[in-house]
Every structure is written in structure tokens, then in C-alpha cells.
Amino acid sequence: MSAPVLIGYFDSEAQVLDATRAVREAGFVLHDVYTPYAVHGLDDAMGLEPSRLTWVCFGGGLLGCTLALSLQLYTSVVSWPLNVGGKPFNSLPAFIPVSFELTVLFAALSTVAAFLLRAKLFPGSRRSVLPRVTDDRFAIAVAPREAPSELDAAEDLMRRHGAVATDLLEEVAS
Amino acid sequence: MSHQHLSSLRVPLVTEPRTLGQLTEEICAPMERPPTWKWWVAFGIAVAVLGTGAGIVGYQVATGIGVWGLNKTIGWAFDITNFVFWVGIGHAGTLISAILFLFRQKWRTSINRAAEAMTLFAVMCAALFPVIHMGRPWLAFWVLPYPNDRGSLWVNFRSPLLWDVFAISTYFTVSAVFWYVGLIPDLATVRDRAKAGIRKAVFKVMSLGWTGSHRTWSRYETVYLLLAGLATPLVLSVHTIVSMDFATSVIPGWHTTIFPPYFVAGAVFSGFAMVLTLMIITRVVLGYEHLITLRHLENMTKIIIVTGGLVSLAYATEFFIAWYSGNPYERFAFMNRAFGPYAWAYWIMVTCNVVSPHLFWFKKIRTSPAAIFVLSLVINVGMWFERFVIIVTSLHRDFLPSSWAMYTPTMVEVGTFIGTFGLFFTLFLLFVRVLPIISIGEVKSVLGFARDGHAAPPHSPAKPVAEEPHPVAHRPVAAVPLAIVTRKDAPV
């Protein structure tokens, strides 16, 4: 059985930012923070590393470009060389538009796919959602490192930083 | 941000005080209540037009495209005019959602969702024309490079028409993905509001299990930024490639290097006009005047002034270069455009595209929704005529007088064009009913823009919590020590 998770609910962005910073500085383990919109500055407050999805995007683009150029060179030079007005078979400038489009297509699709995989977003997901966090509430989920008694201190801290309600849950999806 | 620096130059993006909950309520309301009679009337008309268009397309597919008014030398006319027109309309959506996002223009937040939807629908309408033009649309897949049993016959990658296939399909796919990724958090909001039933089930599947976790939000923001960065050059490339359909030919009036930037400017110009047309109707019908504010409309009219200026400059440059090049065919083509048999179309184009946008220099016109609405329609008409002028006037008088001909559209062509408007508005009206047309998450994030933190209005249902006073909040931005203005904190 997993350790219980303490949830503190907040009404405003400012409070959740302050509280997140305080909870982390006090040495509690932040399970996650739930917000109805992307709160800027929360990355720093939670101490999140920058996402590595940019590399996926770069790789996807590179793959798309390579595939597009290979396909065009293979079809136009090897498989079906067509002499049009004596122009070269490997007319690279003419291949740039399609290569560009496929670079963008592969980069975009692979980034989104990687994001969905990493964030475990898929149709049919049965994760439960904390009340009102997709509407007008902000929530901080604190997982205690050791004893559940630590949670009292964490609850106190969050109350002092403006938590309007707290709750103890057995398990919370991130 | 909580410690937002307020400048007297900034005005709130949401003009009336709202709580987060009220915003959710307001934006979800049109989807959750039964449709009004106005919606039914509009939808009825749109579906009727779509049905007529579908019937006409069915007739021409069954009969063959001989039913079009095209002739030996004018092989392209209404079909490609409409194709370029619709693709151009689509561009403003991506411009608003991607380019303005990269430029940190926060005023885009309440119009980007609808503009992106408009992009998708416009591209669908555009794609219909080349497909119908093929005559045998069920063989449309022949344009794709796939291993086939006709020897080693491949598509011709040196043809701008094939570039179009890749450009348009990539554009559509990336726009759709961008739009959907932007929708996920809002779909979750709708899911959590819905009572058990079909709506709940559908939104549960579509929202992919979004929980509002900030770890996910953080990655989501990265993905959104990357998609915006990818979509931006894509916008420019798509219309550039469309312009190459013309520019790589040798026909006088088409064979010009100015086409790519000229087409892109024209696309943005017409696209913004269409966004304005739709947004002005939407804000009034749904009562979103405080979300899609006069300022949004005004900003868009300013973009129209700029792009209208670019388009005018392109017209002038074309004329100048035609004269300066000393090429008699080129000179003739342009004189013929202005004073030949299709001069009426040319002057409609000039009046609508060169003259009318300058009315937006007047603040009174720029801030009057009725005036903007009329002018946006005028610009749409003008931009349609621009494509018509480029295509028909160049083809009807080419190098050989023996191949000169006149072109008149038939009822089938006009009907197909009108039918695409039916498709466009049917899809848009359905969109208004089934999805949040304003990005809930993004508008919530700008709710505090140019306001003192997130001070709740007095009628707020949420319990007002005593906030720390922000002494810096009311001072002008210059009074704040620069050190605390980090890049992320600075509201742009």
C-alpha cells in the first residue's frame, strides 16, 4: 500500500506559488501541483527540470528530412529516372519543398506522441481528478518521505500559506 | 503572476472582472444549453447551401468536368481561384495561434481557438477543389507516392502541384494536431463539469485522462511552444508553395519572383478579414463582448492595415517590374489586367484591397464592430477577385493571339463555390455547439493581466482570502527594481 498523500487546496495562483515554494523548502516531497491553467513560475517553485521534448522534436525533424530526401532521390534517380528537358535526375532544389514539409510533419507528430506517452495521456485513461482543479482550484499534493506524522506539519504549513481546505488521499495520479 | 507589474499603458484583456469559475461557466454555457432558434436558422441555411453544393458536385463528378466553363487555354479558373482563396483564409488561424504566440501577444488567447478551427475548415474547403478538378476524385490517392503495380511509376517530385499535395496535407495535419493539443485541458474541464452520460463518456475519451498536473502542464507548454515554432514556417511555406504553382510557369503575369511573399501577405490579409467576420458575429451572438473585446478587433484591423499595405505594394511592384523589365509580353499582361476585358475584376480588386483597408486608419472605424464587419466582407471579396485576376487574366491572353479566349463561369462552378461556404459554416456552427470556442485555460491565465493580482470581484462565489498587499502593484513599471523582472514573470 502506498503512503497517503496530503492535498492542500488553494484559491489563487499567488498562494499556490508561495505555498509550493514553502513546502519544497521545508523539505517535503512534492508529489505534484494541480492547476486549472499553466501557472508560470511554478516550474521554478517545484524545481522541475526543463523538458527534453525539444530533443525528440529535433530527432523527429531530422528523421523526416532524411526519409523525404531518400524517398525523392530513390524514386527520381534510381527507380524511375525521368528525363525532363535534360535536367539532372537528382535536382536537389526541387526536392526542398517536400523535404521541408516532411521535416515539419515528423517533428510535430513525434513531439506530440512523445508528450502523450511521457505524460501518460491516452484515451480510456481511468485516472481520477481532484475536485475543481480543472475549473477554479489549485491543489498541492505532498507525499511524506517517512512517517505519516510529517503530514501534520505539512498541513500546518499549507494552512499558513492560505490553503482553503486539506484532504488526505490514499493515491493520486500525477 | 501574483506580483504583476502594472503599467498604465496596459489594459486588461478581459474587460469585466470575472473569477476563474465564472469564466469556465461562461465559456462552457453555449455547449451545455440547448441551441437557440438563431443557431437553428443559421444551421439550417448552412446545411441547405452545403446540400446544394454536394448535389452540384455529385452532378459534375457523374457528368465530367466538361460542365465547367474552362476551355482550351483557360485550364484553371474558378477551381484554383477558390482553392487559393480558401487556403489563404486558413492562414490567419495559424498566424494567430502560432506567430502571435511566439511574439508573446497575449491578446490572441480568446480568439486563437476559433481561428484555428476556421483554419481547419477552410483547408477542408480548399482541398475539395483540386480533388474535384481531377475529374475522378476516387483516384485522388494517385498523387501520393506509394509502391504500385504500374511498373515503377512514381509521382513527379519536381512538380509544384505535388509540392502542394505535401504542403496542404502537412498543413492540415499539423494544424489539427496543434488545435487538438490546445484543446486537451479544456476538454478535461468540460468532462469534469458534465454529468454522467454520453457527453461525459465522449469528453472522457477525448481529454485523454488530463488531471491538471503541473508536471504535465510544464511539458504541455514545451510541446505547445514547439508546435507554434513548427507551424510558423509552415504557414509561410504553404502559401509560398501555392504561389510556386504559378511562379514556376512561363505565363506572363505568373512568372514573377515576388509571388511567394506577395501571396503570404495576401493570405494573412484575407485570413484576418475572415476571422473578423466570424468573431464579430460570434461575440454578439454568444455575448462574449468582454472576452473578444474591441481591442482584439482593433489589433486585427491594424494587422489588416499592414498586410493590406504589403499587398498594395506587391501590386505596384508587379506593375513597375512589368514596365521596367522591357518584356513586351509582361507589359501587355499587366496593361490588359487593368484595361482589358477583365478590367472590372481588376478594379474591384484594387478598390477592395488597396483603398478600403485605409479606412482603418480612423480610430472611429477601427473601433466600430459594424464598420469592421462591412470592411472585412469587402476585403474578402477583394481577395477573391485578386486570385481571379491573377489566374484568369494571365491565361486568357497568353503569347499567341490565336489561343486568346474568354472565360465565363458556369452555374456548376458558382454552385460549387457557394457550396463550400455551406460546408465552412456548417462545420463552424457545429464547432460552436460542441467544443469550447475560447481557450478556457489560456483566458484564465490572462485574467490577471493588467489587474492587481487575481483579486476576485465582489460577487465572487469563492471565499475571498486575505491576500498580502502588493505595494509594487500600483506603481509604474519603471519603479520596480529590474532584478525581479525575470523573463517568465514579465507580462508581455
Interface residues (C-beta under 8 A of the other chain):
Chain A: D11 S12 E13 A14 Q15 L17 D18 D32 V33 Y34 T35 P36 Y37 A38 V39 H40 G41 L42 D43 D44 M46 L48 P50 S51 L53 T54 C57 L71 Q72 T75 S76 S79 W80 L82 V84 K87 S91 A94 F95 P97 V98 F100 E101 L102 V104 L105 A107 A108 L109 T111 V112 F115 L116 R118 A119 K120 L121 F122 P123 G124 S125 R126 R127 V129 L130 R132 V133 T134 D135 D136 G162 V164 A173 S174
Chain B: M1 S2 H3 T19 L20 G21 T24 P145 S152 L153 W154 V155 N156 F157 R158 P160 L162 W163 F166 A167 T170 T173 V174 V177 F178 V181 I184 P185 A188 T189 R191 D192 R193 V205 M206 L208 G209 W210 T211 G212 S213 H214 R215 T216 W217 S218 R219 Y220 E221 T222 V223 L226 L227 L230 A231 P233 L234 S237 I241 M244 I440 G441 E442 K444 S445 G448 G453 H454 A456 A462 K463 V465 E467 E468 K488 D489
